[in-house]
Amino acid sequence: LGNTTITAGKPVQVGYITGGDGTLQTRFYNIIPTGLYSSEYMSPVYSDDGTAQLADLFLSNPNDFDIDITAFDTSNSAGTTFTVTANAVVAYSDAVNAVGNYIPEGSSARLISDSTFWGIGAYDTGTAGDWGWVLQATNYLNTEIAVPHGPGNRSQVAGLSGAGDDGSPIWVAPVEDGALFQVDWDGDGVVDAADLNN
């Protein structure tokens, strides 16, 4: 389905659900309009090396020409540049055609190109923590975000190692160094205590 185009006579919302071979590969993605594609993205989700739950990105070049993308994460602080051929999709972890590693534990990923592209992310491609997300262009990021529904999960569930693990985390990544994070869990305007390391 890479670079499939959907057109309509009136505005539509498009989403898709992925599925696998029975290993719980279900993920849900909202598709953004091509007019919102950008040349720079951030991904806040990272791998958990201790449990081998790995975060990968799938980057799509919708153009009729090859593009270069430079990726930054904690293992690529100087950036790794790779080429995505015209109308192709490449995995971030692809050792031949891209960065060659999953997003490292504790790291975000920043992706920059001279041309527009788009991408999605997949976490834990082998077991029960199958999360999916859509990359957000940096020009649409803001200093305040409201989470409309964040139920969390602090109980022991299959696939999570302990009662303190959260199966429904909120992932946050700064665009610039020195960003101060504050959380107001109940929306009362008072900053609450938060564990920003997990």
N, C-alpha and C positions, 0 to 999 in steps of 0.2 A: 504493500500500500504506500510505499515511499513516494512522496510528491504527487499523490492523487489530488486532482482538482475537483472541487464541487462548486457549481455556480447555481444561482437562483435568481428569479425575477424580483424577489423582495428579500429583505434581511432575514437571515436564518441563524440559528445557533447549531453548531455541529460538535458532537462528542463521539468518542469511540472507546470501546472496552477491549482490552487485550486478554488473551487466554493462552494457556500452555497445555502441556501434555499430562495434566493431572497433578502437577507439583505446585498448585495454587498460584499460577502466574497471572492472576487477575489484576488488572490496573485500569483506572478510569482517567481519560484525558479529555479536556475541553480544547477544541481547536480554535486558534485565533485567526482572524481574517488576514490575508496576505498583506493588506495595507498596513498592518501593525508589525510586520516583520522588521527586524532591526539588524544592526551590525555589531551590537554589543549586548551581552547577557551575563547574568550572575546565576549561579546555582548554589543554594545554601546547604543542600543535603550531601552528607559525606558517608563514607564506608565505616563500618564497625569491624575493624580488623580482628578483634578478639573473638567475634562470633562468625567471621567470614561472611557477614552480610555486606555485600559490595554495592556501591552506587556507581552507576554508569550513565552516560548521556548518549543520545542518538541525534546527530546533527544533520540537518537536511539543507542541501543547496538547491533552491528552487530555480536557479538561474540557468540559462543556456550556455554558460561558460564556467570554467573552473574558478574556484575561489580559494584563498588562503585564510585560515583561521589560526589565531594565536591563542593558546590556552595557558592560563596561569593557575597553579594550585601550590600547596606547600612543597611538593616535590618538583615543581617547575616554576620556581619564583622568577626566573629570567624569561620564562615563556617558552613554549614549544609550538612551533609553527608547522602546520600540515596543510595539505591541499585536499579539498573535497571536489571531486569531478562534477561536471555539469549534471544537474538533475539526479544527484546521488545522495545516499545517506551513509554516514560512517559512525561507528561506535567510538566514543572517547577512548575506550580501553584497547582499541585495535592497535597492536604493536607495529604493524606494517604501514597503516594508512593514517594514523592519528597519534595521540599522546602516548599510548602504550601502557597505561595504568588506569586503575579505577580511581575515583576521587579519594584521596588519602583521608584517613581518620582525622577528624578535627579540622578539616580544610573545606573551604568553599571552592568553587571554580569560577573563573572569569574568562569569558570568550570574546575575542575582538577580531573583526574583519573589516576590510575596506568595502565589502559588499553585504547585502542583506542575506540572512539565513535564518533558520529557526531550529528548535530542538525540543526534545522531551527527555525526561529522566526516568530511570527504573532502579529501584532499590531492592536488593536481595533477590537476585534472579533465580535462586534455587530452592528456597523454602518458604516459610509462612509469613514473613514480613513484607509482602509484596506491595510496595507503595509506588505510585507513579506521580509525576508532576510535570508541569509545563514550564519551560524556561520563560522568565520575564525579562523583557528588555530593560536595560538600566535607565533609559530615558522615561520610563513609566514608574520608577521606584519613588518612594516618598519617605519622609521622616516619621510618619505615623501610619500605622496599619491597624485596622480593627478586625479581629477574628470573629466572624459571625457565629460559628459553632465549633467549639473545641472541646469535645467531651473527655479527652484524655483516657487513660487506662492504667490504673495503678494496681490492678489485681494480677495474680499469676495467670498467664494465658499461654497456650501452646506456642512455642517458638521464641518466647522471651525467657531470659535466664533467671529473672528474679522478681519478687514482688515489687521492687522499687523501679523496675523498668517501665517505660511509658510506651505503649503500643500506638499512641496517637500524638506524637510530638509536634511542636511548632518549631520549624527550622528558620533561623535568622542569620543573615550574613551581611557584614558591612561592605559598602562600596569603597570606603576610604578607611585608612588606619585611624585609630584613636576614637572610633565611634562609641558613644555611651549608650548602652541598652538599658531601658527601664520597662518594667512590666506592671500593668494595672489589671490584675486578674478579674476584678468584678466591675470595672468601669466606673468606679466612684471618684476618679480623679486623684487618688492617692497611690503613689508608687508602692508596690508590694514586693516582698522578698521573693526571689526567684533563683533557682539553680541554673545558671547560664552555661554550665559545663556539660550538661547532658542533653 
